Amino acid sequence: MSNNSASSASPNPVTGKRPVLLTALCLFSFVFFGMIALLLVISLFYAGSFRSLLNTYLAGATLNTSGVFLIIASLFIVYACAFAGILLMWRLRRKGFYLFVGAVLILGVFQLFSNDFSFLSTTILIILLLFFSLFFRKLH
């Protein structure tokens, strides 16, 4: 009797065991995307300072504060979606992979058309996408 109540207490049982490499990838990604999302939230409060900094150091840039705020908020939403996708992959859910792929593709397109982003960030995104795709069959 107590065994049935214990099984009904967990609404989302994990049917498979998470591989060690997937666990390591998720932990790294939690830190990577979580820190970037946290920094973007903090930078939302300093959009005016970023506007003056960007206008000073980018040649020909004439950005206003609301434009910078919109860019930062959009990036936060995309990085938060990637973080949520990783959280779902941590729980071995396939829809987390799709959410993560969508966020990485949006970031990739954004970085493709912007020459101000580093090659290292794009490389990290591609490597994470390739490694997470290795575990697609393990996700439910």
Stockholm file with secondary structure:
# STOCKHOLM 1.0

chainA/1-140         MSNNSASSASPNPVTGKRPVLLTALCLFSFVFFGMIALLLVISLFYAGSFRSLLNTYLAGATLNTSGVFLIIASLFIVYACAFAGILLMWRLRRKGFYLFVGAVLILGVFQLFSNDFSFLSTTILIILLLFFSLFFRKLH
#=GR chainA/1-140 SS CHHHHHHHHCSSCCCSCCCHHHHHHHHHHHHHHHHHHHHHHHHHTTHHHHHHHHHHHSTTCCCCHHHHHHHHHHHHHHHHHHHHHHHHHHTTCHHHHHHHHHHHHHHHHHHHHCTTSCHHHHHHHHHHHHHHHHTGGGCC
#=GC SS_cons         CHHHHHHHHCSSCCCSCCCHHHHHHHHHHHHHHHHHHHHHHHHHTTHHHHHHHHHHHSTTCCCCHHHHHHHHHHHHHHHHHHHHHHHHHHTTCHHHHHHHHHHHHHHHHHHHHCTTSCHHHHHHHHHHHHHHHHTGGGCC
//
